[in-house]
């Protein structure tokens, strides 16, 4: 059980990081599309 908690603790930050990168990429694409 302790191993599972350790794995979740390592996996969660990477999932959050991926979500943050995806959001930043989406915002950057939106800004690029709004430019004439």
Secondary structure, 3 states (H helix, E strand, C coil): CHHHHHHHHHHHHHHHHHHHHHHHHHHHHHHHHHCC
